[in-house]
Amino acid sequence: MAFWKPGTVAPGSLVDREAEKDSEAAIVTFSDAKYSTMTMSEQRKQLPVYKHRTEILYLLENYQVVVLVGQTGSGKTTQIPQYLHESGWTAGGRVVACTQPRRVAATTVAQRVAEEMHVNLGMEVGYTIRFEDCTDPGGKTRIKYMTDGMLFREALMDPLLSQYSVIMLDEAHERTLYTDILMGVLKKILKKRPDLRIIVSSATLDAEAFAAFFSTNRDPKDKSKDNTAILSVQGRMYPVDVHYLAEPTSNYIETAIQTVFDIHTKEPAGDILVFMTGRDEIEEVVSEIRERATTLPPNKYAEILALPIYAGLPTEEQMLVFEPVEKGARKVVVATNVAEASVTIPGIGFVIDSGFVKIRAYNPQTGMESLTTTTISQASADQRSGRAGRIRNGKAYRLYTRESFEQEMRPASVPEIQRSNLAGMVLQLKALGIENVLRFDFMTSPPAEMMSKALELLYSLKALDNYGRLTIPFGMRLAEFPLDPMLGKILLDSQAFGCSQEMLTIAAMVSVQNIFVNATSPAAEEQHRRFGVLEGDHITLLNVYAAFITRGKKSSKWCANHLINFKAMSRALSIRSHLERYLVKTLGLTGPSQLPSCLGADGSRVNDPNEATVKIRKCLVSGYFAQAAKIAPDGTHWISALEARPKGARALSYSPTKLWMHPTSILFKQTPQWVIFHEVVETGKGKAYMREVSAIEPEWLGELAPHFYVLNKQL
């Protein structure tokens, strides 16, 4: 693979490589030996943040807000909550919270801290992510790691977050939607809770902006009035040689795999970190590396161990990437951008950067949010490259040209609040009592058009009244539900449609990914069809779940025989259980037995199947009405219903969007006239594919969403 390092004529010669090999191998051996003989306590003291321990604690005593600039790997995420615990900030039942932008980071970091403190995970140290609470019900948890969205959800129940003494917003530079909102909420809380302390942790040099946001000092000359302080914590960083592709690649997945083997066969010891965009790519790369590794001469090259890490992977599998490999072996970790900053994987000497990331992007013109692959920012590229310089001099291989880096990549990522569907955020802010969300103190204001569309959708969902106020009780119930507003409305409406049990299952199944193994393979398609129905994917998923519970007895063997992902099904079981408890509590019922079913409890059709599927699909339309589409005249694709207007229906102002059926859909080779869908996924070629699709009748849109579709009298 032709790579070019800026400032050089050509890649290093064989003589240069041998010199590097000797010196670097010595460093790795020394480093491994050094740390293998240390106790956990001694290892903690070796982290760069340790020498700042006293200064951090002093600043927290004297300032309400401390902004920490610390390079990834400095130890701030694992160590600072422990310093606070050791110095009394958790006395009297108080808790230290540390938010993370991703579930993977919250779970893996909590596991590590529990090990360092020699306690069981879920007791003194725990984590909370959506649909999973690993903390002590008896209140023993003193250090709690959580996603930023979960802390914001806690604020709905306890607006002053009164149990927390210190809240650390980690990886704030990522500017996730909920981190940005939390900063605004915490700024308000600080006025009423002078005892509360906030730590804003960032891996990039944007400390001044964070400090200015929280500052209450209007006299810059009088430092005695400052309520914020900035501290820089240096990490251990060695030089990293950055190599670019000489020419653009048409297939970065194959280029990444080839680069892995180039490194493995030509470079000295050191593990490899490969950045991909999502689960499918990661599993493909891991599988291909494992397969090709078997063709290498065993006596000539070391063993190669390929491991994935991404959200949705079971915690025990995530933890494997942190385990050392046998002496002489090389670990290849294939990750999403979770490994960019949120977690530090030891032993990395080489980084392969695809240059892409998968993000959710909302288009207010079309009214749709899609999962799309896009180029990373220059800041992200530098973060990724820096992962190679933690233990010694490293090398980063960027699978794009230098021109692409300098001319096509943004300096920094766009804050999530400027590219997201804001309906859920607006709903929850109103539930917090913030009526005029347009005047909320955002660090970066969201586009006015996105706010307008969010209010419009919430009104159509009946969560807001004519005056923009939260409806009671429906709007408040919707705000408290741990799902996006559209799916939340479907569950809340399910009681009226008589299909709550079925909707709980469907909501759980669409909340996990990749139910079918190798979903587009002929064998998987054949298995898929066994459960499939012409009504679409949602009822197909219902059939899969019912078969898993009854015929499959929840067994992994049954799943393997039917090419169904056992881990995904197990997670769906857990999510369904959580949602059931939420729904029972929200509706004020005495137990799950009061939730109606239009089919048998075990999935057997006790009622008219046609009537049951109509109820289910109508219930889906009650929430997904904004995500409807009509087939195009030539039958090759669909057009968003917001433009198609069923039989003279008048939709609100949106632009037309061409949509295609995703190959994994049971309806892929079918041509239903009207459909609703769960989400849209965009490809690199700009095509938008509908996932989890169900066929509907067009008149249901006007019947169930009269605020969104105004039908003419001819209907």
PyMOL commands that set and color helices and strands:
alter all, ss='L'
color gray80, all
select helices_A, chain A and resi 14-36+40-45+48-62+76-86+91-93+103-117+148-157+172-174+177-192+207-214+223-225+252-266+279-293+315-322+337-339+378-389+402-408+416-418+423-431+437-439+448-460+474-480+485-497+500-510+522-531+537-549+556-561+566-586+592-594+609-624+641-644+646-648+699-704
alter helices_A, ss='H'
color red, helices_A
select strands_A, chain A and resi 3-4+65-70+95-100+125-129+132-134+143-147+164-169+197-202+228-233+240-245+271-275+304-309+330-335+348-353+356-363+368-375+394-398+628-631+638-640+650-651+658-661+674-682+688-695+709-710
alter strands_A, ss='S'
color yellow, strands_A
deselect
rebuild
show_as cartoon
